[in-house]
Amino acid sequence: MSEDKVRRLNLMRFWLFGTFVIVWAATFVFTFLWLARVGAGLMDVVVTSLPVWVITAVLAVVWHFGYKWWLGRSEGAMTPSAPE
């Protein structure tokens, strides 16, 4: 990959990680504030928020590898060679 494409992939990786951290913090705080009224503990908050975290992490990984493939497709790395 060219230097520009590597830079763009690193920037995408940074923003995907940042998005995951923001989603993690927001769901954790919101769920804690919501469940603290009924006397739930910290583990209850984690278990309640876990599906959102897992879905966000899986989507971020899929997006990363999809973007990596998309960047590499123009170099001919993903196209099969012509039969001889």
N, CA, C and O atoms as CSV, one atom per row, in Angstrom:
chain,resi,resn,atom,element,x,y,z
A,1,MET,N,N,0.835,-1.183,0.000
A,1,MET,CA,C,0.000,0.000,0.000
A,1,MET,C,C,0.875,1.240,0.000
A,1,MET,O,O,1.980,1.251,0.542
A,2,SER,N,N,0.361,2.259,-0.609
A,2,SER,CA,C,1.111,3.506,-0.658
A,2,SER,C,C,1.073,4.192,0.710
A,2,SER,O,O,0.284,3.845,1.590
A,3,GLU,N,N,1.948,5.167,0.847
A,3,GLU,CA,C,2.045,5.901,2.112
A,3,GLU,C,C,0.736,6.623,2.444
A,3,GLU,O,O,0.328,6.681,3.604
A,4,ASP,N,N,0.090,7.166,1.425
A,4,ASP,CA,C,-1.181,7.870,1.641
A,4,ASP,C,C,-2.270,6.914,2.124
A,4,ASP,O,O,-3.045,7.255,3.017
A,5,LYS,N,N,-2.328,5.729,1.540
A,5,LYS,CA,C,-3.342,4.756,1.938
A,5,LYS,C,C,-3.091,4.226,3.344
A,5,LYS,O,O,-4.035,3.984,4.096
A,6,VAL,N,N,-1.840,4.048,3.697
A,6,VAL,CA,C,-1.508,3.615,5.062
A,6,VAL,C,C,-1.911,4.695,6.054
A,6,VAL,O,O,-2.428,4.393,7.129
A,7,ARG,N,N,-1.676,5.944,5.698
A,7,ARG,CA,C,-2.062,7.056,6.570
A,7,ARG,C,C,-3.585,7.110,6.747
A,7,ARG,O,O,-4.081,7.334,7.851
A,8,ARG,N,N,-4.312,6.905,5.658
A,8,ARG,CA,C,-5.783,6.911,5.738
A,8,ARG,C,C,-6.301,5.740,6.557
A,8,ARG,O,O,-7.265,5.887,7.308
A,9,LEU,N,N,-5.663,4.567,6.417
A,9,LEU,CA,C,-6.068,3.406,7.200
A,9,LEU,C,C,-5.796,3.631,8.683
A,9,LEU,O,O,-6.614,3.256,9.523
A,10,ASN,N,N,-4.669,4.234,9.012
A,10,ASN,CA,C,-4.368,4.544,10.413
A,10,ASN,C,C,-5.347,5.558,10.993
A,10,ASN,O,O,-5.736,5.453,12.156
A,11,LEU,N,N,-5.741,6.532,10.190
A,11,LEU,CA,C,-6.725,7.511,10.641
A,11,LEU,C,C,-8.078,6.839,10.877
A,11,LEU,O,O,-8.762,7.145,11.853
A,12,MET,N,N,-8.460,5.933,9.994
A,12,MET,CA,C,-9.715,5.198,10.184
A,12,MET,C,C,-9.644,4.343,11.434
A,12,MET,O,O,-10.621,4.265,12.178
A,13,ARG,N,N,-8.518,3.704,11.683
A,13,ARG,CA,C,-8.341,2.889,12.881
A,13,ARG,C,C,-8.475,3.745,14.137
A,13,ARG,O,O,-9.108,3.328,15.107
A,14,PHE,N,N,-7.883,4.939,14.124
A,14,PHE,CA,C,-7.979,5.855,15.258
A,14,PHE,C,C,-9.434,6.225,15.541
A,14,PHE,O,O,-9.870,6.186,16.692
A,15,TRP,N,N,-10.193,6.586,14.493
A,15,TRP,CA,C,-11.574,7.004,14.691
A,15,TRP,C,C,-12.482,5.846,15.066
A,15,TRP,O,O,-13.441,6.040,15.812
A,16,LEU,N,N,-12.208,4.656,14.575
A,16,LEU,CA,C,-13.006,3.508,14.983
A,16,LEU,C,C,-12.784,3.190,16.456
A,16,LEU,O,O,-13.733,2.885,17.178
A,17,PHE,N,N,-11.537,3.262,16.900
A,17,PHE,CA,C,-11.263,3.043,18.319
A,17,PHE,C,C,-11.899,4.140,19.162
A,17,PHE,O,O,-12.479,3.863,20.212
A,18,GLY,N,N,-11.791,5.387,18.703
A,18,GLY,CA,C,-12.403,6.492,19.431
A,18,GLY,C,C,-13.914,6.362,19.510
A,18,GLY,O,O,-14.511,6.671,20.541
A,19,THR,N,N,-14.534,5.909,18.438
A,19,THR,CA,C,-15.976,5.685,18.448
A,19,THR,C,C,-16.347,4.607,19.457
A,19,THR,O,O,-17.333,4.742,20.181
A,20,PHE,N,N,-15.552,3.533,19.504
A,20,PHE,CA,C,-15.825,2.475,20.474
A,20,PHE,C,C,-15.712,3.006,21.899
A,20,PHE,O,O,-16.555,2.691,22.740
A,21,VAL,N,N,-14.696,3.798,22.183
A,21,VAL,CA,C,-14.514,4.342,23.530
A,21,VAL,C,C,-15.673,5.261,23.907
A,21,VAL,O,O,-16.153,5.222,25.040
A,22,ILE,N,N,-16.119,6.081,22.972
A,22,ILE,CA,C,-17.243,6.981,23.247
A,22,ILE,C,C,-18.517,6.186,23.500
A,22,ILE,O,O,-19.261,6.494,24.432
A,23,VAL,N,N,-18.777,5.168,22.684
A,23,VAL,CA,C,-19.969,4.333,22.882
A,23,VAL,C,C,-19.869,3.600,24.214
A,23,VAL,O,O,-20.856,3.508,24.943
A,24,TRP,N,N,-18.692,3.080,24.540
A,24,TRP,CA,C,-18.505,2.384,25.807
A,24,TRP,C,C,-18.812,3.302,26.988
A,24,TRP,O,O,-19.565,2.934,27.889
A,25,ALA,N,N,-18.229,4.489,26.977
A,25,ALA,CA,C,-18.427,5.417,28.092
A,25,ALA,C,C,-19.881,5.878,28.190
A,25,ALA,O,O,-20.445,5.939,29.282
A,26,ALA,N,N,-20.478,6.199,27.055
A,26,ALA,CA,C,-21.856,6.703,27.075
A,26,ALA,C,C,-22.830,5.641,27.567
A,26,ALA,O,O,-23.693,5.933,28.395
A,27,THR,N,N,-22.704,4.415,27.071
A,27,THR,CA,C,-23.620,3.367,27.519
A,27,THR,C,C,-23.383,2.997,28.971
A,27,THR,O,O,-24.328,2.701,29.703
A,28,PHE,N,N,-22.125,3.015,29.389
A,28,PHE,CA,C,-21.825,2.691,30.783
A,28,PHE,C,C,-22.444,3.717,31.726
A,28,PHE,O,O,-23.101,3.352,32.701
A,29,VAL,N,N,-22.235,4.990,31.437
A,29,VAL,CA,C,-22.754,6.047,32.308
A,29,VAL,C,C,-24.277,6.071,32.275
A,29,VAL,O,O,-24.917,6.135,33.324
A,30,PHE,N,N,-24.861,6.020,31.084
A,30,PHE,CA,C,-26.310,6.066,30.982
A,30,PHE,C,C,-26.945,4.874,31.695
A,30,PHE,O,O,-27.915,5.040,32.434
A,31,THR,N,N,-26.405,3.679,31.477
A,31,THR,CA,C,-26.949,2.488,32.121
A,31,THR,C,C,-26.761,2.547,33.626
A,31,THR,O,O,-27.645,2.135,34.377
A,32,PHE,N,N,-25.622,3.054,34.076
A,32,PHE,CA,C,-25.404,3.171,35.514
A,32,PHE,C,C,-26.412,4.131,36.145
A,32,PHE,O,O,-26.988,3.839,37.193
A,33,LEU,N,N,-26.617,5.276,35.496
A,33,LEU,CA,C,-27.584,6.235,36.034
A,33,LEU,C,C,-29.004,5.678,36.015
A,33,LEU,O,O,-29.812,6.000,36.886
A,34,TRP,N,N,-29.302,4.863,35.045
A,34,TRP,CA,C,-30.626,4.283,34.916
A,34,TRP,C,C,-30.844,3.160,35.929
A,34,TRP,O,O,-31.909,3.079,36.540
A,35,LEU,N,N,-29.839,2.289,36.114
A,35,LEU,CA,C,-29.987,1.136,36.993
A,35,LEU,C,C,-29.656,1.434,38.453
A,35,LEU,O,O,-30.032,0.662,39.335
A,36,ALA,N,N,-28.968,2.523,38.723
A,36,ALA,CA,C,-28.612,2.837,40.105
A,36,ALA,C,C,-29.848,3.147,40.944
A,36,ALA,O,O,-29.839,2.950,42.159
A,37,ARG,N,N,-30.892,3.620,40.313
A,37,ARG,CA,C,-32.124,3.931,41.038
A,37,ARG,C,C,-32.781,2.697,41.623
A,37,ARG,O,O,-33.445,2.779,42.656
A,38,VAL,N,N,-32.604,1.558,40.979
A,38,VAL,CA,C,-33.238,0.333,41.457
A,38,VAL,C,C,-32.288,-0.500,42.306
A,38,VAL,O,O,-32.617,-1.624,42.683
A,39,GLY,N,N,-31.119,0.042,42.608
A,39,GLY,CA,C,-30.174,-0.646,43.487
A,39,GLY,C,C,-29.293,-1.667,42.806
A,39,GLY,O,O,-28.784,-2.570,43.468
A,40,ALA,N,N,-29.100,-1.555,41.518
A,40,ALA,CA,C,-28.245,-2.493,40.792
A,40,ALA,C,C,-26.777,-2.209,41.089
A,40,ALA,O,O,-26.391,-1.069,41.351
A,41,GLY,N,N,-25.978,-3.248,41.043
A,41,GLY,CA,C,-24.554,-3.113,41.278
A,41,GLY,C,C,-23.790,-2.851,39.992
A,41,GLY,O,O,-24.371,-2.775,38.909
A,42,LEU,N,N,-22.480,-2.715,40.128
A,42,LEU,CA,C,-21.628,-2.423,38.982
A,42,LEU,C,C,-21.645,-3.560,37.960
A,42,LEU,O,O,-21.627,-3.312,36.754
A,43,MET,N,N,-21.679,-4.789,38.433
A,43,MET,CA,C,-21.686,-5.923,37.506
A,43,MET,C,C,-22.991,-5.983,36.706
A,43,MET,O,O,-22.988,-6.398,35.547
A,44,ASP,N,N,-24.091,-5.576,37.312
A,44,ASP,CA,C,-25.360,-5.520,36.588
A,44,ASP,C,C,-25.286,-4.512,35.445
A,44,ASP,O,O,-25.838,-4.743,34.369
A,45,VAL,N,N,-24.611,-3.408,35.680
A,45,VAL,CA,C,-24.447,-2.385,34.643
A,45,VAL,C,C,-23.593,-2.931,33.500
A,45,VAL,O,O,-23.908,-2.719,32.329
A,46,VAL,N,N,-22.525,-3.626,33.839
A,46,VAL,CA,C,-21.639,-4.190,32.813
A,46,VAL,C,C,-22.375,-5.237,31.986
A,46,VAL,O,O,-22.269,-5.243,30.760
A,47,VAL,N,N,-23.115,-6.119,32.641
A,47,VAL,CA,C,-23.841,-7.170,31.923
A,47,VAL,C,C,-24.923,-6.572,31.036
A,47,VAL,O,O,-25.168,-7.067,29.936
A,48,THR,N,N,-25.569,-5.516,31.504
A,48,THR,CA,C,-26.610,-4.873,30.702
A,48,THR,C,C,-26.019,-4.168,29.483
A,48,THR,O,O,-26.632,-4.174,28.415
A,49,SER,N,N,-24.855,-3.568,29.620
A,49,SER,CA,C,-24.233,-2.819,28.522
A,49,SER,C,C,-23.416,-3.691,27.581
A,49,SER,O,O,-23.079,-3.256,26.479
A,50,LEU,N,N,-23.096,-4.889,27.983
A,50,LEU,CA,C,-22.200,-5.749,27.210
A,50,LEU,C,C,-22.656,-5.994,25.767
A,50,LEU,O,O,-21.816,-5.935,24.869
A,51,PRO,N,N,-23.922,-6.261,25.497
A,51,PRO,CA,C,-24.299,-6.478,24.080
A,51,PRO,C,C,-24.011,-5.275,23.177
A,51,PRO,O,O,-23.609,-5.447,22.026
A,52,VAL,N,N,-24.210,-4.086,23.683
A,52,VAL,CA,C,-23.921,-2.893,22.882
A,52,VAL,C,C,-22.425,-2.808,22.609
A,52,VAL,O,O,-22.021,-2.475,21.495
A,53,TRP,N,N,-21.611,-3.099,23.593
A,53,TRP,CA,C,-20.156,-3.042,23.421
A,53,TRP,C,C,-19.686,-4.085,22.415
A,53,TRP,O,O,-18.838,-3.796,21.570
A,54,VAL,N,N,-20.225,-5.280,22.500
A,54,VAL,CA,C,-19.807,-6.345,21.584
A,54,VAL,C,C,-20.221,-6.009,20.146
A,54,VAL,O,O,-19.433,-6.181,19.216
A,55,ILE,N,N,-21.436,-5.538,19.969
A,55,ILE,CA,C,-21.895,-5.175,18.625
A,55,ILE,C,C,-21.045,-4.051,18.052
A,55,ILE,O,O,-20.674,-4.090,16.879
A,56,THR,N,N,-20.732,-3.052,18.868
A,56,THR,CA,C,-19.907,-1.940,18.396
A,56,THR,C,C,-18.506,-2.420,18.031
A,56,THR,O,O,-17.957,-2.002,17.012
A,57,ALA,N,N,-17.928,-3.283,18.842
A,57,ALA,CA,C,-16.583,-3.792,18.560
A,57,ALA,C,C,-16.566,-4.623,17.279
A,57,ALA,O,O,-15.652,-4.486,16.466
A,58,VAL,N,N,-17.558,-5.476,17.093
A,58,VAL,CA,C,-17.615,-6.306,15.884
A,58,VAL,C,C,-17.795,-5.438,14.647
A,58,VAL,O,O,-17.136,-5.663,13.632
A,59,LEU,N,N,-18.678,-4.453,14.720
A,59,LEU,CA,C,-18.877,-3.559,13.580
A,59,LEU,C,C,-17.619,-2.749,13.266
A,59,LEU,O,O,-17.322,-2.500,12.097
A,60,ALA,N,N,-16.887,-2.341,14.283
A,60,ALA,CA,C,-15.645,-1.593,14.055
A,60,ALA,C,C,-14.601,-2.471,13.368
A,60,ALA,O,O,-13.904,-2.009,12.465
A,61,VAL,N,N,-14.488,-3.723,13.785
A,61,VAL,CA,C,-13.515,-4.628,13.154
A,61,VAL,C,C,-13.911,-4.916,11.705
A,61,VAL,O,O,-13.063,-4.920,10.813
A,62,VAL,N,N,-15.194,-5.154,11.480
A,62,VAL,CA,C,-15.663,-5.404,10.113
A,62,VAL,C,C,-15.424,-4.178,9.238
A,62,VAL,O,O,-14.970,-4.303,8.101
A,63,TRP,N,N,-15.727,-3.004,9.765
A,63,TRP,CA,C,-15.522,-1.766,9.013
A,63,TRP,C,C,-14.037,-1.572,8.681
A,63,TRP,O,O,-13.693,-1.159,7.573
A,64,HIS,N,N,-13.162,-1.874,9.649
A,64,HIS,CA,C,-11.720,-1.717,9.426
A,64,HIS,C,C,-11.238,-2.610,8.290
A,64,HIS,O,O,-10.547,-2.147,7.382
A,65,PHE,N,N,-11.600,-3.889,8.337
A,65,PHE,CA,C,-11.132,-4.796,7.300
A,65,PHE,C,C,-11.809,-4.532,5.956
A,65,PHE,O,O,-11.198,-4.739,4.908
A,66,GLY,N,N,-13.056,-4.079,5.974
A,66,GLY,CA,C,-13.712,-3.686,4.732
A,66,GLY,C,C,-13.038,-2.480,4.103
A,66,GLY,O,O,-12.845,-2.434,2.888
A,67,TYR,N,N,-12.680,-1.509,4.922
A,67,TYR,CA,C,-11.990,-0.326,4.416
A,67,TYR,C,C,-10.589,-0.686,3.928
A,67,TYR,O,O,-10.125,-0.144,2.925
A,68,LYS,N,N,-9.923,-1.583,4.620
A,68,LYS,CA,C,-8.589,-2.026,4.192
A,68,LYS,C,C,-8.679,-2.726,2.837
A,68,LYS,O,O,-7.837,-2.511,1.965
A,69,TRP,N,N,-9.701,-3.562,2.664
A,69,TRP,CA,C,-9.898,-4.212,1.372
A,69,TRP,C,C,-10.202,-3.172,0.300
A,69,TRP,O,O,-9.665,-3.244,-0.805
A,70,TRP,N,N,-11.064,-2.198,0.623
A,70,TRP,CA,C,-11.445,-1.180,-0.346
A,70,TRP,C,C,-10.236,-0.355,-0.785
A,70,TRP,O,O,-10.119,0.000,-1.958
A,71,LEU,N,N,-9.340,-0.050,0.152
A,71,LEU,CA,C,-8.133,0.696,-0.212
A,71,LEU,C,C,-7.204,-0.137,-1.098
A,71,LEU,O,O,-6.552,0.406,-1.990
A,72,GLY,N,N,-7.141,-1.425,-0.865
A,72,GLY,CA,C,-6.227,-2.283,-1.606
A,72,GLY,C,C,-6.756,-2.771,-2.937
A,72,GLY,O,O,-5.990,-3.316,-3.732
A,73,ARG,N,N,-8.043,-2.596,-3.208
A,73,ARG,CA,C,-8.622,-3.148,-4.426
A,73,ARG,C,C,-8.112,-2.471,-5.685
A,73,ARG,O,O,-8.061,-3.110,-6.736
A,74,SER,N,N,-7.738,-1.216,-5.620
A,74,SER,CA,C,-7.289,-0.511,-6.822
A,74,SER,C,C,-5.863,-0.870,-7.213
A,74,SER,O,O,-5.434,-0.575,-8.329
A,75,GLU,N,N,-5.135,-1.495,-6.318
A,75,GLU,CA,C,-3.759,-1.890,-6.634
A,75,GLU,C,C,-3.691,-3.221,-7.359
A,75,GLU,O,O,-2.615,-3.653,-7.774
A,76,GLY,N,N,-4.836,-3.874,-7.512
A,76,GLY,CA,C,-4.853,-5.150,-8.182
A,76,GLY,C,C,-4.602,-6.312,-7.253
A,76,GLY,O,O,-4.474,-7.446,-7.715
A,77,ALA,N,N,-4.526,-6.068,-5.950
A,77,ALA,CA,C,-4.260,-7.133,-5.003
A,77,ALA,C,C,-5.453,-8.071,-4.885
A,77,ALA,O,O,-5.272,-9.245,-4.562
A,78,MET,N,N,-6.663,-7.589,-5.137
A,78,MET,CA,C,-7.851,-8.409,-4.968
A,78,MET,C,C,-8.375,-8.995,-6.277
A,78,MET,O,O,-9.310,-9.796,-6.261
A,79,THR,N,N,-7.796,-8.612,-7.391
A,79,THR,CA,C,-8.277,-9.125,-8.685
A,79,THR,C,C,-7.473,-10.354,-9.077
A,79,THR,O,O,-6.256,-10.390,-8.895
A,80,PRO,N,N,-8.150,-11.358,-9.615
A,80,PRO,CA,C,-7.410,-12.554,-10.040
A,80,PRO,C,C,-6.597,-12.261,-11.298
A,80,PRO,O,O,-6.941,-11.377,-12.083
A,81,SER,N,N,-5.537,-12.999,-11.474
A,81,SER,CA,C,-4.701,-12.788,-12.655
A,81,SER,C,C,-5.383,-13.380,-13.880
A,81,SER,O,O,-6.203,-14.291,-13.763
A,82,ALA,N,N,-5.045,-12.864,-15.047
A,82,ALA,CA,C,-5.648,-13.322,-16.296
A,82,ALA,C,C,-5.117,-14.714,-16.642
A,82,ALA,O,O,-3.937,-14.999,-16.439
A,83,PRO,N,N,-5.985,-15.575,-17.160
A,83,PRO,CA,C,-5.508,-16.924,-17.542
A,83,PRO,C,C,-4.539,-16.837,-18.721
A,83,PRO,O,O,-4.668,-15.985,-19.601
A,84,GLU,N,N,-3.590,-17.726,-18.708
A,84,GLU,CA,C,-2.572,-17.716,-19.769
A,84,GLU,C,C,-2.811,-18.800,-20.766
A,84,GLU,O,O,-2.051,-18.936,-21.725
